[in-house]
Amino acid sequence: VLIEGETGTGKGVFAKAIHRESPRADGPFVEVNCASLPGQLLESELFGHERGAFTHAQSAKPGLLELADSGTFFLDEVGETAPQVQAKVLKFLDSGHYRRLGGIEEREVDVRILAATQKDLEAESAAGRFRSDLFHRLHVIRIRIPSIRERPGDARLLLQHYLGEFARRQGRPDLEWSEEALARLEARPWPGNVREIVNLCERVVLMAQDKRTVGTEDLPELPDAAEPTFRARLEGTTVRVEIPDGVRFDDLERAILESALARHGGNVSRAAQSLGMGRGQFRYRMSRLGMDEAPRVRRRMRRRKVG
């Protein structure tokens, strides 16, 4: 099973829910964050190692896969797995067998594999950054968890739930949101999704002191939710762009040009090249949108003089 979704959408929570509702619920649920460990260390964590397999390997150690026998093993952020580990994970998925690091004995465990990623693994495999055979092996069942932006009304429910939960922990079950505060928070894009809401609610409860109602004046400073946010992703050779309602094409074009300039330090030639257009075409679009190149040029000239 491959669980996809932006950061903070609750992929790990969803994986645990699958385990709890499955015939393997009585078995262990074991997880590893692939982004937190470098290649050889991740390999050792997954498959275990024998004594002397590497420096400081004073004794043999079972891997997390062995600990998950008869249960569920969760590979979080699988898109960050090093290539050599990807190959060994694929071999295990195909055969159910593996060897400890530095070992020769074939071992076998019975586990269900769940994997999660915030990356587009289909695009990553097309670009050669993730093994396509492992991608196809993982996404037998593919589940995408939508972001808060895609779930109108969920932000209000989550804000009420987590405010109540943290308030009860602090012995203040009567704490609630004002309607104005809820309306303001509902309008936010919540780029951090559920995790961002959880953190906000915990902070608000800790700072609310003796209040019974959390108003707009009690909210921490938040970025302006009215600023449009564009999200683009590559699916094979096709670009998918999420555009909020009310955004004009000129807004989108300006955002693309500004993003390219930011990535290339204000260098128009390189920014134009990154978008597959000539410098003249890029400058024409800047001029049409009223974007001023002069400040960027002056900054570069000042840097050259200083150097």
N, C-alpha and C positions, 0 to 999 in steps of 0.2 A: 504494500500500500504506500503510495506517495502522497503526502499532504503538502499542499502548496499554499502560500499566503504571505502577505507582507509581514514585516517585523511587528510583533506585539498583537497579532490577531488571535493567538491562543492555540497554536499548532500542537504544543506539548500537552495542553489540557485536553485537546481533541484526541490525541494519541492515547492518553490514559483512559478516556471515556470508552474508546474502542476496546481497550484491554478489559475494562470492568464489565462490559456487556457481552464479552465473548466466552466461549467454552474454556478459554485459558485463564479465566479470572482468578482461579485458585493458585495459579502459578505466579512466578515473580514478574515484575515489570522493571526492566533494567534499561537505562538510557545513557547515552554519551553524546557530548557536544563536539562534533567533528572540527568545528572552527577553533576550539580552545587548545587543541593538541597538535604539535608538529607530526610529520609523517611517521617516523619510527616509533615514537611514543604512542601515537594513536594505534598503530599496528599491535604494539605490546598490550595496550589496554583492551583491544578487541579480542585478540587471539591468545593472549598470555605469552609467557616466555619460559625458556629453560634456564637453569643455572649456567652462568658464563656466556649467555647469548650476547651480552654487551657489557660495557664497563658498569660496575656497581650492581650487576645482576648476581647477587650473592646466593640466591635460592630460586627455585622454580616458582612460578606464580600463575594461577589460572586466569584466563581472560574473562571479560564480561559476558561473552557469549556462553561460556560454561555456566556462569551464574544465572543466566536467563533460561537454562534448560527447562522445557515444558511450559514456558511462559512467553513473554513478548519482549523483543529487543527493539529499542527505539534509537535510530540514527538521526539525531537532530543536526540541522545545517549540513546535510550530506553533500551539498554542492561545494563545500570547502575541503572535501577529502582529497588528500594528495594522490597523484596518479598511481603510484605503486600500491597504495592501500586500496584504491578502487579495483585494481586487478584481483586482489585477494578476496575482497568482498564479493566480486562477481563469481569467482570460483566457488566460494562457499554457497552462494545462492543457487548455483547450478547443481552442485553435488551434495550439499549438506555436510561436507567434510572440510577440515582445515588442519593446519599444523601450528603449534606454538612457535613463536620466534626462536630460532636456533634449534628446533626440535625436528625429529624425523618420523615420529609416530602420527599416523592419521587419526584424528578425533572426530566424533560425530555428536551433534546436539540437535534437539528438536525445538526449534523456536520459530515464532512468527516475526517477520521483519517489518517494522514500520519505519518510514523515512520521511523527513520534513525538510523543506528548503524555502527560502524567500527569493531564490534565483529562478529564472526561467531555464530549467535544465534542458529543455528541447533546443532552445537557442544556444545554450552553452555547449551542448554536444555537437550542434551544427558548426560551431566555431572552433571545435577541437579542444575545448577546455574541460570537457567532461566526457567520459567514455559513453559512446552512443549505445553500446551493448548493455552497459550497466543501467543506463536510463531506461531502456526498453524493459529490462528485467524488473526494475523497481516499480514502474507505473502500470502494472497489471490492473490495479485499481487506483484511480487518480482522483483525489479530493482537493478542491480548491476552497479555502476559507475566505469569504469576501471581507474587504476592509470595512471599517465603520462608515466611510463615505458612501459605500454601496448598500448600507442597511439603514434606511431612514427610520428614525424612531428608536433604534437600538441604543443610541448614545444616552437618551433620557433614562431608559430602563437600567442601563449599566451604572450611570451616575447615582441613581437612587439606591440601587442594590449595594454598591461599594461604600457609599456614604453611610448607609445603615449598618453595614458590617463593621466598619472601622469605629463607628460611634458606639456600637454595642461592646466592642473590645475595650473601649475607654470608659465604660459604665455610663454612657450618655445616649440611651436608646431614643430619646425624644428629638435629637438633632435632625433637621431637615433642610432642604434647599428652598430658597424663595423662588417664585415663578420667574422673576426677572433673571436670576442667576442661571436657572436651568435653560431659559430661552437663549441666553448669551452662549452658554456652553454647547448647546445643541447645534449652534451655527458654526462651530469650529470644524475644521477638516480632520482633526485628530490623526496626524501622520504617524504617531506612535501607537495608534489603535487602542486595544483594551489595556495594554500595559501603561499607556499614558494616562488613561482614565483612572486606573488603580492608584498610580502615584499621586495624581492630583487629589483624589478623595482622601488618601491617607494624610497628605500635607494639610488639607483644609481642616480635617478633624483635629489634628494636633495644634493648629493655630487658632481654632475657634474659641478657646477659653470657655467663658460661661454663657455663650450665646446658645439660643435654641434654634435660630434660623440663620442659614448661611446666605448672605446677600452678595450682590455684585461687588460691594466694597471689600468683601472678605476674600475675593479671588486673587490669586497671585497674578503678576503681570504676564499676560499671554500675548503671543504674536497676533496681529490683526487677521482675523478670520476672513475678512472681506477680500484679501489679496488672492487672486486666482492662482491655483496650483495645477500645473500640467504634468502628467506622468506618461512616459513613453516606454515601451518595451519592444524588443525584437523577437518575433516568432518566426524562426527560419529566415526567410528573406522579406517578411512583411513586418512593417512597423505598426504597432497598435498604440494609439494615443487616447488618454482619458481627458476630456475637456469639460469643465464645469459649465452649467447653464449660464447664458448671458455673456460668454466670452466671444469677442469678435475675432475674425481671422487675423487682423492686424496685431491684436494682442498676442496671438500665438506666434506669428512671424517674428515679432519683436523679442519674445522670450527665447526663441530658437537662436536668433542672432546674438543676443546678450549672453546666452549660455555658451555658445561657441567662442565668443570673445573672452569670457571669463576663463574657459579651459586653456586658452592659449595666451594668457597674459596681455590681452589687448592687441595682439598681433593680427592685423586684418588679413594678411596673406595666408597665414596658417589656419585662421578661423574659416576663411573661405574654402581652402583646400579640404578641411575636415568635413565640410558640407557638400563637397563635390561641385563647387562653382568657382568661377574666376573672381579675382580681386575686384575687377570693375563691376561685375554683377552684384557682389556683396556690398560694395560702397554705394551702388545705386539704391539698393534696398534700404540701407541705413539712411540715406538722404531722404528717401520717400517717407520713411517713418519718423523723420526729425531727430534721428540719433546722431549725436555730435562725436566725430572721431577725434577732433582736435585735442581734448583733454588727455586722451590716451597717448596721442603722439607726443604731447608736451611732457608727460610722465616718463616716457621712454627716453626722450632727449635728456631730461634731467638725470636719469640713471646713468646714461652714457657719460655725461660730464663728470658725475661723481666718481665713476669708475676710472 
